[in-house]
Amino acid sequence: MLRSQNGSASGCDAVVVSETMPDSNTSQSIDRDQAILLASRVFAAFLLFWVVEDITELPHELFAVVHYFRLAGAADLSPLQTVRSSYLLGDYMMYLLANILRIALWLLAAGWFYRCDPRIRNFFAAAPTMTLAMHFQDPPAKSDQDTSPPGLQSME
């Protein structure tokens, strides 16, 4: 708001009066449990993308099975003999069944990660036994008194 010294809204000697505005750039950080839940849900979404990808393959495999079943069925064979006599029919049936099994397993795993039960929390929150800084530290210097073989030296 601009005001002059005498209180009017016009004039050259304007003073800027600033009211405090909340900072819109501040973000609240998330704690470890929220980060684990977020990671678990993101992984569940990733698995759901695999489910969608596998579902898009189902029509091709289903039409191939139906096509080769009709083609081999024209010889008046029983369904079991038809499957045994046609290599491509058996091959596409295996692809179809494997795809259905894969979709079921992806959905099961996605639900498991989405729920984020204690096993999943432990999976994402496992404390590393050795940090990166420890891994790249220089090895301790050898002393003249140490006579043990190199593989049996004690870790300090």
C-alpha positions as CSV (number, residue, x, y, z in Angstrom):
1,M,0.0,0.0,0.0
2,L,1.4,3.4,-0.9
3,R,0.8,6.4,1.4
4,S,2.2,9.8,1.5
5,Q,3.5,11.5,4.6
6,N,0.3,13.5,5.0
7,G,-1.9,10.4,4.6
8,S,-3.2,11.0,1.1
9,A,-2.8,8.4,-1.6
10,S,-1.1,10.8,-4.0
11,G,2.3,12.6,-3.9
12,C,5.9,12.1,-4.6
13,D,7.0,11.2,-1.1
14,A,5.3,7.8,-0.9
15,V,6.2,5.3,1.8
16,V,5.9,1.6,1.2
17,V,4.1,-0.2,4.0
18,S,4.7,-3.9,3.9
19,E,2.6,-6.5,5.6
20,T,4.2,-9.8,6.3
21,M,3.1,-12.5,3.9
22,P,3.6,-16.2,4.5
23,D,6.4,-17.7,2.6
24,S,4.9,-19.9,0.0
25,N,8.3,-21.6,-0.8
26,T,8.6,-23.3,2.6
27,S,8.0,-27.0,2.5
28,Q,7.6,-29.3,5.3
29,S,10.1,-32.2,5.4
30,I,8.9,-35.7,5.7
31,D,10.1,-38.1,8.3
32,R,11.5,-41.5,7.8
33,D,8.2,-43.4,8.1
34,Q,6.5,-41.1,5.5
35,A,9.5,-41.6,3.2
36,I,9.3,-45.4,3.5
37,L,5.5,-45.3,2.8
38,L,6.1,-43.0,-0.2
39,A,8.8,-45.3,-1.6
40,S,6.6,-48.3,-1.1
41,R,3.7,-46.7,-2.9
42,V,5.9,-45.6,-5.7
43,F,7.1,-49.1,-6.1
44,A,3.5,-50.4,-6.1
45,A,2.7,-47.9,-8.9
46,F,5.7,-49.2,-10.8
47,L,4.4,-52.8,-10.5
48,L,1.0,-51.6,-11.7
49,F,2.6,-50.3,-14.9
50,W,3.9,-53.8,-15.5
51,V,0.4,-55.2,-15.0
52,V,-0.9,-52.8,-17.6
53,E,1.9,-53.7,-20.0
54,D,1.1,-57.4,-19.5
55,I,-2.7,-56.8,-20.0
56,T,-2.0,-55.2,-23.3
57,E,-0.4,-58.4,-24.5
58,L,-3.4,-60.6,-23.6
59,P,-5.5,-60.0,-26.7
60,H,-2.7,-61.0,-29.1
61,E,-2.0,-64.2,-27.2
62,L,-5.7,-65.0,-26.8
63,F,-6.4,-64.5,-30.5
64,A,-3.3,-66.6,-31.4
65,V,-4.6,-69.5,-29.2
66,V,-8.1,-69.3,-30.7
67,H,-6.7,-69.1,-34.2
68,Y,-4.4,-72.2,-33.9
69,F,-7.1,-74.1,-31.9
70,R,-9.6,-73.6,-34.8
71,L,-6.9,-74.4,-37.4
72,A,-5.9,-77.7,-35.6
73,G,-9.5,-78.4,-34.7
74,A,-10.5,-78.7,-38.3
75,A,-8.9,-82.1,-38.4
76,D,-11.7,-83.5,-36.1
77,L,-9.4,-84.1,-33.2
78,S,-10.2,-83.9,-29.5
79,P,-9.1,-80.7,-27.7
80,L,-6.3,-82.6,-25.9
81,Q,-5.0,-84.1,-29.2
82,T,-5.3,-80.7,-30.9
83,V,-3.0,-79.2,-28.3
84,R,-0.6,-82.0,-28.6
85,S,-0.5,-82.0,-32.4
86,S,0.1,-78.3,-32.8
87,Y,3.4,-76.8,-31.6
88,L,2.3,-73.2,-32.1
89,L,-1.0,-73.8,-30.2
90,G,0.9,-75.2,-27.2
91,D,3.5,-72.4,-27.4
92,Y,0.9,-69.6,-27.4
93,M,-1.0,-71.4,-24.7
94,M,2.1,-71.4,-22.5
95,Y,2.6,-67.7,-23.2
96,L,-1.0,-66.9,-22.4
97,L,-0.9,-68.9,-19.1
98,A,2.4,-67.4,-18.1
99,N,1.1,-63.9,-18.8
100,I,-2.0,-64.5,-16.7
101,L,0.2,-65.9,-13.8
102,R,2.6,-62.9,-14.2
103,I,-0.4,-60.4,-13.9
104,A,-1.7,-62.1,-10.8
105,L,1.8,-62.1,-9.2
106,W,2.4,-58.4,-10.1
107,L,-1.0,-57.5,-8.6
108,L,-0.3,-59.5,-5.5
109,A,3.1,-57.8,-5.1
110,A,1.7,-54.3,-5.8
111,G,-1.0,-54.8,-3.1
112,W,1.7,-56.0,-0.7
113,F,3.9,-52.9,-1.3
114,Y,0.9,-50.6,-1.2
115,R,-0.1,-51.8,2.2
116,C,3.5,-51.4,3.4
117,D,3.4,-54.0,6.2
118,P,6.3,-54.3,8.7
119,R,8.3,-56.6,6.3
120,I,8.2,-54.0,3.6
121,R,9.0,-51.2,6.1
122,N,12.1,-53.2,7.2
123,F,13.0,-53.8,3.6
124,F,13.1,-50.1,2.9
125,A,14.5,-49.0,6.3
126,A,17.3,-51.5,6.6
127,A,20.3,-49.8,8.1
128,P,23.4,-50.4,6.0
129,T,26.2,-52.2,7.8
130,M,28.9,-50.1,6.1
131,T,28.4,-46.6,4.9
132,L,29.9,-45.2,1.7
133,A,32.4,-43.1,3.7
134,M,33.6,-46.1,5.6
135,H,34.0,-48.0,2.4
136,F,36.4,-45.5,0.8
137,Q,38.5,-44.8,3.9
138,D,42.2,-45.6,3.7
139,P,43.1,-48.9,5.3
140,P,44.9,-48.7,8.7
141,A,48.6,-48.5,8.5
142,K,50.6,-51.7,9.1
143,S,52.8,-51.7,12.2
144,D,56.1,-53.4,12.3
145,Q,55.0,-55.6,15.2
146,D,52.1,-57.2,13.3
147,T,53.3,-60.6,12.1
148,S,50.0,-62.2,11.3
149,P,49.2,-63.2,7.7
150,P,47.4,-60.5,5.6
151,G,44.1,-62.3,5.6
152,L,44.0,-62.7,9.4
153,Q,44.7,-59.2,10.6
154,S,42.3,-57.8,13.1
155,M,40.0,-55.0,12.0
156,E,40.3,-51.8,14.0
